[in-house]
Amino acid sequence: MDLATVIGVILACGLILGSIVIGGGAIGSFIDYPSLMVVIGGAIAAAMISFPMKNFFSVFKVVMKVFFYKLDSIPRLIEEIVSLAETARRDGLLALEGRIEEIENPFVVLGIQMAVDGTRPEVMEDILRTELDAVATRHRDGKSLMDCMGRFAPAFGMIGTLMGLVIMLGDMSDPSKIGAGMAVALLTTMYGAIASNVVFLPFAEKLGFTNKQELLAMEIIVRGIMAVQSGENPRVIEQKLNTFIPASQRSTEGQAA
Protein backbone atom coordinates (compact mmCIF):
# COMPACT_ATOMS: atom_id res chain seq x y z
CA MET A 1 0.00 0.00 0.00
CA ASP A 2 1.20 3.51 -0.82
CA LEU A 3 1.38 5.26 2.55
CA ALA A 4 1.80 8.71 0.99
CA THR A 5 -1.63 8.46 -0.66
CA VAL A 6 -3.33 7.21 2.51
CA ILE A 7 -1.65 9.79 4.74
CA GLY A 8 -2.39 12.57 2.25
CA VAL A 9 -6.11 11.78 2.05
CA ILE A 10 -6.41 11.43 5.84
CA LEU A 11 -4.43 14.64 6.39
CA ALA A 12 -6.56 16.63 3.94
CA CYS A 13 -9.82 15.40 5.47
CA GLY A 14 -8.44 15.97 8.97
CA LEU A 15 -7.47 19.55 8.16
CA ILE A 16 -10.93 20.30 6.79
CA LEU A 17 -12.75 18.73 9.74
CA GLY A 18 -10.33 20.28 12.22
CA SER A 19 -10.86 23.73 10.74
CA ILE A 20 -14.63 23.31 11.04
CA VAL A 21 -14.38 22.33 14.71
CA ILE A 22 -11.84 25.03 15.58
CA GLY A 23 -14.03 27.59 13.85
CA GLY A 24 -16.92 26.66 16.11
CA GLY A 25 -18.97 24.91 13.45
CA ALA A 26 -20.95 21.71 13.91
CA ILE A 27 -19.89 18.77 11.76
CA GLY A 28 -23.53 17.82 11.26
CA SER A 29 -24.31 21.12 9.58
CA PHE A 30 -21.79 20.26 6.84
CA ILE A 31 -23.50 17.00 5.95
CA ASP A 32 -26.19 17.08 3.28
CA TYR A 33 -26.87 13.88 1.36
CA PRO A 34 -28.77 15.42 -1.59
CA SER A 35 -25.82 17.77 -2.19
CA LEU A 36 -23.39 14.86 -2.03
CA MET A 37 -25.56 12.91 -4.46
CA VAL A 38 -25.53 15.77 -6.97
CA VAL A 39 -21.73 16.12 -6.88
CA ILE A 40 -20.63 12.48 -6.84
CA GLY A 41 -23.52 11.23 -8.96
CA GLY A 42 -23.03 14.04 -11.44
CA ALA A 43 -19.28 13.42 -11.76
CA ILE A 44 -19.92 9.70 -12.31
CA ALA A 45 -22.62 10.43 -14.89
CA ALA A 46 -20.35 12.85 -16.75
CA ALA A 47 -17.58 10.24 -16.80
CA MET A 48 -19.99 7.65 -18.18
CA ILE A 49 -20.96 10.07 -20.95
CA SER A 50 -17.32 10.87 -21.71
CA PHE A 51 -15.93 7.32 -21.79
CA PRO A 52 -17.02 3.93 -23.16
CA MET A 53 -18.62 1.66 -20.57
CA LYS A 54 -15.65 -0.73 -20.36
CA ASN A 55 -13.30 2.19 -19.68
CA PHE A 56 -15.63 3.62 -17.07
CA PHE A 57 -15.86 0.40 -15.08
CA SER A 58 -12.08 0.28 -14.98
CA VAL A 59 -12.30 3.21 -12.53
CA PHE A 60 -12.38 0.74 -9.64
CA LYS A 61 -9.10 -0.83 -10.78
CA VAL A 62 -7.72 2.67 -11.27
CA VAL A 63 -8.58 3.68 -7.70
CA MET A 64 -7.03 0.49 -6.35
CA LYS A 65 -3.86 1.21 -8.33
CA VAL A 66 -3.57 4.59 -6.60
CA PHE A 67 -3.40 2.87 -3.22
CA PHE A 68 -1.84 -0.45 -4.20
CA TYR A 69 0.87 -0.14 -6.82
CA LYS A 70 4.32 -1.65 -7.00
CA LEU A 71 7.05 -0.01 -9.02
CA ASP A 72 10.27 -1.81 -9.84
CA SER A 73 13.43 -0.29 -8.41
CA ILE A 74 15.08 1.05 -11.55
CA PRO A 75 18.67 0.77 -10.21
CA ARG A 76 17.93 -2.85 -9.24
CA LEU A 77 16.37 -3.45 -12.65
CA ILE A 78 19.54 -2.18 -14.32
CA GLU A 79 21.61 -4.49 -12.14
CA GLU A 80 19.45 -7.44 -13.20
CA ILE A 81 19.84 -6.61 -16.90
CA VAL A 82 23.60 -6.23 -16.52
CA SER A 83 23.72 -9.60 -14.75
CA LEU A 84 21.81 -11.17 -17.64
CA ALA A 85 24.23 -9.53 -20.07
CA GLU A 86 27.18 -11.03 -18.20
CA THR A 87 25.61 -14.49 -18.38
CA ALA A 88 24.88 -14.11 -22.10
CA ARG A 89 28.41 -12.86 -22.83
CA ARG A 90 30.02 -15.64 -20.83
CA ASP A 91 27.80 -18.63 -21.69
CA GLY A 92 25.78 -17.49 -24.72
CA LEU A 93 22.18 -16.34 -25.14
CA LEU A 94 20.78 -19.84 -24.67
CA ALA A 95 22.13 -19.85 -21.11
CA LEU A 96 19.58 -17.16 -20.23
CA GLU A 97 16.81 -19.74 -20.49
CA GLY A 98 17.96 -21.20 -17.20
CA ARG A 99 17.54 -17.83 -15.49
CA ILE A 100 14.01 -17.03 -16.67
CA GLU A 101 12.40 -18.54 -13.57
CA GLU A 102 14.29 -16.17 -11.27
CA ILE A 103 13.06 -13.06 -13.15
CA GLU A 104 10.01 -11.40 -11.57
CA ASN A 105 9.23 -8.73 -14.15
CA PRO A 106 7.05 -10.27 -16.90
CA PHE A 107 8.25 -7.71 -19.45
CA VAL A 108 11.85 -8.79 -18.89
CA VAL A 109 10.75 -12.42 -19.20
CA LEU A 110 9.07 -11.64 -22.53
CA GLY A 111 12.21 -10.02 -23.90
CA ILE A 112 14.60 -12.71 -22.67
CA GLN A 113 12.36 -15.48 -23.99
CA MET A 114 12.32 -13.91 -27.45
CA ALA A 115 16.09 -13.44 -27.34
CA VAL A 116 16.58 -17.10 -26.39
CA ASP A 117 14.20 -18.21 -29.14
CA GLY A 118 16.31 -16.38 -31.71
CA THR A 119 13.72 -13.76 -32.65
CA ARG A 120 15.05 -11.22 -35.14
CA PRO A 121 16.08 -7.96 -33.41
CA GLU A 122 13.69 -5.76 -35.40
CA VAL A 123 10.74 -8.09 -34.71
CA MET A 124 11.66 -8.34 -31.07
CA GLU A 125 11.90 -4.58 -30.61
CA ASP A 126 8.61 -4.07 -32.44
CA ILE A 127 6.82 -6.51 -30.11
CA LEU A 128 8.32 -4.97 -26.98
CA ARG A 129 7.47 -1.42 -28.04
CA THR A 130 3.93 -2.45 -29.00
CA GLU A 131 3.49 -3.82 -25.48
CA LEU A 132 4.96 -0.60 -24.05
CA ASP A 133 2.54 1.51 -26.09
CA ALA A 134 -0.41 -0.62 -24.97
CA VAL A 135 0.51 -0.12 -21.31
CA ALA A 136 0.90 3.63 -21.89
CA THR A 137 -2.57 3.80 -23.45
CA ARG A 138 -4.20 1.92 -20.57
CA HIS A 139 -2.56 4.17 -18.01
CA ARG A 140 -3.43 7.29 -19.97
CA ASP A 141 -7.09 6.25 -20.05
CA GLY A 142 -7.12 5.77 -16.27
CA LYS A 143 -5.57 9.19 -15.66
CA SER A 144 -7.96 10.82 -18.13
CA LEU A 145 -10.91 9.29 -16.28
CA MET A 146 -9.77 10.76 -12.96
CA ASP A 147 -9.05 14.12 -14.63
CA CYS A 148 -12.53 14.08 -16.14
CA MET A 149 -14.23 13.49 -12.80
CA GLY A 150 -12.00 16.13 -11.21
CA ARG A 151 -13.13 18.70 -13.78
CA PHE A 152 -16.82 17.91 -13.55
CA ALA A 153 -17.18 17.60 -9.76
CA PRO A 154 -16.88 21.39 -9.12
CA ALA A 155 -19.26 22.06 -12.03
CA PHE A 156 -21.91 19.82 -10.51
CA GLY A 157 -21.22 21.47 -7.18
CA MET A 158 -22.13 24.79 -8.76
CA ILE A 159 -25.21 23.25 -10.38
CA GLY A 160 -26.31 21.97 -6.98
CA THR A 161 -25.77 25.40 -5.44
CA LEU A 162 -27.89 27.03 -8.15
CA MET A 163 -30.60 24.44 -7.59
CA GLY A 164 -30.54 25.18 -3.87
CA LEU A 165 -30.76 28.92 -4.49
CA VAL A 166 -33.72 28.49 -6.82
CA ILE A 167 -35.51 26.37 -4.22
CA MET A 168 -34.70 28.86 -1.46
CA LEU A 169 -35.75 31.92 -3.46
CA GLY A 170 -38.93 30.16 -4.51
CA ASP A 171 -40.13 30.21 -0.91
CA MET A 172 -39.40 33.53 0.78
CA SER A 173 -42.36 33.32 3.15
CA ASP A 174 -40.10 32.83 6.17
CA PRO A 175 -37.06 35.17 6.08
CA SER A 176 -35.53 33.36 9.07
CA LYS A 177 -34.89 30.31 6.88
CA ILE A 178 -32.95 32.20 4.23
CA GLY A 179 -29.60 31.88 6.02
CA ALA A 180 -29.97 28.15 6.57
CA GLY A 181 -31.14 27.66 3.00
CA MET A 182 -28.15 29.58 1.66
CA ALA A 183 -25.77 27.49 3.78
CA VAL A 184 -27.22 24.23 2.46
CA ALA A 185 -27.08 25.55 -1.10
CA LEU A 186 -23.38 26.36 -0.75
CA LEU A 187 -22.56 22.87 0.52
CA THR A 188 -22.64 21.41 -2.97
CA THR A 189 -19.97 23.88 -4.09
CA MET A 190 -17.84 22.83 -1.13
CA TYR A 191 -18.41 19.13 -1.87
CA GLY A 192 -17.42 19.67 -5.48
CA ALA A 193 -14.21 21.46 -4.50
CA ILE A 194 -13.30 18.78 -1.95
CA ALA A 195 -14.04 15.86 -4.29
CA SER A 196 -12.01 17.47 -7.06
CA ASN A 197 -9.00 18.64 -5.05
CA VAL A 198 -8.75 15.92 -2.42
CA VAL A 199 -9.70 12.86 -4.46
CA PHE A 200 -9.99 13.03 -8.24
CA LEU A 201 -7.20 15.41 -9.30
CA PRO A 202 -4.61 14.13 -6.79
CA PHE A 203 -5.42 10.58 -7.85
CA ALA A 204 -4.91 11.61 -11.47
CA GLU A 205 -1.52 13.10 -10.62
CA LYS A 206 -0.49 9.94 -8.75
CA LEU A 207 -1.52 7.83 -11.73
CA GLY A 208 0.50 10.12 -13.99
CA PHE A 209 3.55 9.67 -11.77
CA THR A 210 3.27 5.88 -11.64
CA ASN A 211 2.69 5.84 -15.40
CA LYS A 212 5.92 7.76 -16.07
CA GLN A 213 7.90 5.54 -13.72
CA GLU A 214 6.55 2.31 -15.20
CA LEU A 215 7.13 3.46 -18.77
CA LEU A 216 10.67 4.53 -17.86
CA ALA A 217 11.31 1.05 -16.47
CA MET A 218 9.89 -0.53 -19.63
CA GLU A 219 12.03 1.71 -21.87
CA ILE A 220 15.12 0.67 -19.90
CA ILE A 221 14.12 -2.97 -20.31
CA VAL A 222 13.65 -2.60 -24.08
CA ARG A 223 17.04 -0.97 -24.56
CA GLY A 224 18.74 -3.34 -22.15
CA ILE A 225 17.32 -6.51 -23.69
CA MET A 226 18.17 -5.33 -27.21
CA ALA A 227 21.74 -4.63 -26.07
CA VAL A 228 21.97 -8.06 -24.45
CA GLN A 229 20.77 -9.72 -27.64
CA SER A 230 23.32 -7.83 -29.73
CA GLY A 231 26.13 -8.99 -27.43
CA GLU A 232 27.24 -5.61 -26.11
CA ASN A 233 29.72 -5.41 -23.26
CA PRO A 234 27.88 -5.57 -19.89
CA ARG A 235 29.76 -2.52 -18.60
CA VAL A 236 28.74 -0.52 -21.67
CA ILE A 237 25.13 -1.62 -21.17
CA GLU A 238 25.31 -0.53 -17.53
CA GLN A 239 26.67 2.89 -18.48
CA LYS A 240 23.98 3.36 -21.12
CA LEU A 241 21.13 2.41 -18.81
CA ASN A 242 22.48 4.45 -15.91
CA THR A 243 21.96 7.59 -17.97
CA PHE A 244 18.22 7.16 -17.27
CA ILE A 245 18.61 7.69 -13.52
CA PRO A 246 20.13 10.46 -11.38
CA ALA A 247 23.79 10.14 -10.48
CA SER A 248 22.88 10.03 -6.78
CA GLN A 249 20.91 6.82 -7.30
CA ARG A 250 23.74 5.25 -9.24
CA SER A 251 26.29 5.98 -6.52
CA THR A 252 23.91 4.82 -3.78
CA GLU A 253 23.28 1.52 -5.50
CA GLY A 254 26.94 1.11 -6.21
CA GLN A 255 27.88 1.58 -2.56
CA ALA A 256 25.10 -0.78 -1.49
CA ALA A 257 26.42 -3.42 -3.87
LINQUISUL-V12420 format. One record per pair of residues at least 4 apart in sequence whose C-alpha atoms are under 8 Angstrom apart, sorted by the first residue. I is the first residue (numbers start at 0). J is the second residue. Records with the same first field share a line. If there is no record, write none. Layout:
I: J, J
This chain:
0: 66, 67, 68
1: 5, 65, 66, 67, 68
2: 6, 66
3: 7
4: 8, 65, 66
5: 9, 66
6: 10
7: 11
8: 12, 197, 198
9: 13
10: 14
11: 15, 197
12: 16, 197
13: 17
14: 18
15: 19
16: 20, 26
17: 21
18: 22
19: 23, 24, 25, 26
20: 24, 25, 26
24: 28
25: 29
26: 30
29: 186
31: 35, 183, 186
32: 36
33: 37
34: 38, 156, 159, 184, 186, 187, 190
35: 39, 40, 187, 190
36: 40, 41
37: 41, 155, 156, 159, 187
38: 42, 152, 153, 155, 156, 159, 187, 190, 191
39: 43, 152, 191, 194
40: 44
41: 45, 151, 152, 155
42: 46, 148, 149, 151, 152, 155
43: 47, 148
44: 48
45: 49, 147, 148, 151
46: 50, 55, 144, 147, 148
47: 51, 52, 55
50: 54, 55, 144
51: 55
52: 56
53: 57
54: 58, 140, 141
55: 144
57: 61, 141
58: 62, 141, 144, 145
59: 63
60: 64
61: 65, 141
62: 66, 202
63: 67, 68
64: 68, 206
65: 202, 205, 206
70: 209, 212, 213
71: 75, 76, 213, 216
72: 76
73: 77, 216, 244
74: 78, 241, 244, 248, 249, 252
75: 79, 252
76: 80, 216, 220
77: 81, 219, 223, 237, 240, 241
78: 82, 237
79: 83
80: 84, 220, 223, 224, 227
81: 85, 223, 233, 234, 236, 237
82: 86, 233
83: 87, 95, 227
84: 88, 227, 230, 231, 232, 233
85: 89, 232, 233
86: 90, 91, 92, 94, 95
87: 91, 92, 93, 94, 95, 227, 230
88: 92, 230, 232, 233
90: 94
91: 95
92: 96, 114, 115, 228
93: 115
94: 98
95: 99, 111, 115
96: 111, 112, 115
98: 102
99: 108, 111, 112
102: 107, 108
103: 107, 108
104: 108
105: 109
106: 110, 217, 220
107: 111, 220, 224
108: 112
109: 113
110: 114, 123, 127, 221, 224
111: 115, 224
112: 116
113: 117, 118, 123
114: 118, 123, 224, 228
118: 122, 123
119: 123
120: 124, 225, 228
121: 125
122: 126
123: 127
124: 128, 221, 225
125: 129
126: 130
127: 131, 221
128: 132, 221
129: 133
130: 134
131: 135, 214, 217, 218
132: 136
133: 137
134: 138, 214
135: 139, 210, 214
136: 140
137: 141
138: 142, 206, 207, 210
139: 143, 207, 210
140: 144
141: 145, 203, 206
142: 146, 202, 203, 204, 206, 207
143: 147, 203
144: 148
145: 149, 199, 200, 202, 203
146: 150, 199, 200, 203
147: 151
148: 152, 195, 199
149: 153, 194, 195, 196, 198, 199, 200
150: 154, 195
151: 155
152: 156, 191, 192, 194, 195
153: 157, 188, 190, 191, 192, 194, 195
154: 158, 191
155: 159, 187, 188, 191
156: 160, 186, 187, 188, 189, 190, 191, 192
157: 161, 187, 188, 191
158: 162
159: 163, 184, 187, 188
160: 164, 184, 185, 186, 187, 188
161: 165, 184
162: 166, 184
163: 167, 180, 181, 183, 184, 185
164: 168, 180, 181, 184
165: 169
166: 170
167: 171, 177, 180, 181
171: 177
173: 177
176: 180
177: 181
178: 182
179: 183
180: 184
181: 185
182: 186
183: 187
184: 188
185: 189
186: 190
187: 191
188: 192
189: 193
190: 194
191: 195
192: 196
193: 197, 198
194: 198, 199
195: 199, 200
196: 200, 201
197: 201
198: 202
199: 203
200: 204
201: 205
202: 206
203: 207
204: 208
205: 209
206: 210
207: 211
208: 212
209: 213
210: 214
211: 215
212: 216
213: 217
214: 218
215: 219
216: 220
217: 221
218: 222
219: 223, 240, 243
220: 224
221: 225
222: 226, 240
223: 227, 236, 240
224: 228
225: 229
226: 230, 231, 236
227: 231, 233, 236
231: 235, 236
232: 236
233: 237
234: 238
235: 239
236: 240
237: 241
238: 242
239: 243
240: 244
241: 245, 246, 249
244: 248, 249
245: 249
246: 250
247: 251
248: 252
249: 253
250: 254
251: 255
252: 256
